[in-house]
Structures are given as C-alpha cells and as structure tokens.
Amino acid sequence: MIEFGVDRGDGLLALESIAREVAHDFGIRVSVLGFDTGEGMPSPADYRDMPYVWGKGFYRMDEAKLRKRLSPGTQLVIGDVRQTS
C-alpha cells in the first residue's frame, strides 16, 4: 500500500491498520510505504494548484514525530518522488 503526500501520517497509520487486517484475513504480507518531501506543498505552478487555498509549505511534516508513531516495517521515504520511487 502506498501513500503519496503523508503530512502528519494519519493516512499512513490507517493504511497500517488495513494492512494488518488484510494480512491476517488472507495470510499474506502487505508492505506499507509513504512518500513525502517532508517540506510541505511546493510553490504553486499555476491557477490549477489553487494558490488562493494552499501555499508553499502547507502540510509540512514533523518527520521525527511521525517516525515514532509508525509501526516497524512501515517505510517512510523522504525526498522528491521523481527520484525516490
């Protein structure tokens, strides 16, 4: 299971829970990965990015705090997804 744009990690924690249920119910292993720059939203490129709603740095991650919340085995990949995926 993959999440792109992790923010505080609530979605990633939900994926962990679902992965545990699926693994138990079907007897399979489910990997959970979260990709994020850790820096929040990039600068808007044009109007489609809705710059009047979101700006650069919105949803900035507290990486250390999030890593403490994650289960062992969940991978948090920090960096530009164009290089890290």
C-alpha positions in Angstrom: 0.0 0.0 0.0 1.4 3.4 -0.9 0.5 6.9 0.1 1.9 9.9 -1.7 1.9 13.0 0.5 2.0 11.9 4.1 1.6 15.1 6.1 1.1 14.2 9.8 0.8 10.5 8.9 -2.8 9.8 9.8 -3.5 8.2 6.4 -0.3 6.1 6.7 -1.4 4.9 10.1 -4.8 4.0 8.6 -3.0 2.0 5.9 -1.0 0.2 8.6 -4.3 -0.9 10.2 -5.8 -2.0 6.9 -2.6 -3.9 6.0 -2.7 -5.8 9.4 -6.3 -6.8 8.7 -5.7 -7.9 5.2 -2.6 -9.8 6.2 -4.5 -11.6 8.9 -7.6 -12.4 6.9 -5.7 -13.6 3.7 -2.5 -14.8 5.2 -0.3 -12.5 3.1 2.3 -9.9 3.9 1.3 -6.3 2.9 4.0 -3.6 2.7 3.2 0.0 3.6 5.1 2.9 2.1 4.7 6.6 2.5 6.4 9.1 0.1 6.8 12.8 1.0 9.3 15.5 0.6 8.9 16.4 4.3 8.8 20.1 3.2 5.1 20.5 2.7 3.4 21.7 -0.5 5.7 23.1 -3.3 5.1 26.5 -4.7 2.0 26.7 -7.0 2.8 26.3 -10.7 -0.4 27.9 -11.9 -4.0 28.5 -11.0 -4.9 24.8 -11.1 -2.8 24.4 -7.9 -5.3 26.7 -6.2 -2.7 29.2 -4.8 -5.5 31.1 -3.1 -6.2 28.0 -0.9 -2.8 26.3 -0.4 0.7 27.8 -0.4 4.2 26.7 -0.2 5.0 24.8 3.0 1.4 23.8 3.8 1.3 20.3 5.3 4.9 20.3 6.4 5.9 17.1 8.1 7.4 16.6 11.5 9.4 13.6 10.4 10.9 12.6 13.8 7.4 12.7 15.5 5.9 10.7 12.7 8.6 8.0 12.7 7.8 7.4 16.4 4.1 6.8 15.5 4.8 4.3 12.7 4.9 0.5 13.1 8.1 -1.4 12.4 8.2 -2.3 8.8 6.4 0.8 7.5 8.7 2.7 5.2 8.7 6.5 5.2 10.6 7.6 2.1 11.7 11.3 2.2 12.6 13.1 -1.0 11.2 14.1 -4.3 9.1 11.2 -5.6 10.7 11.6 -9.0 13.9 10.4 -7.5 12.7 8.1 -4.7 10.0 6.0 -6.3 
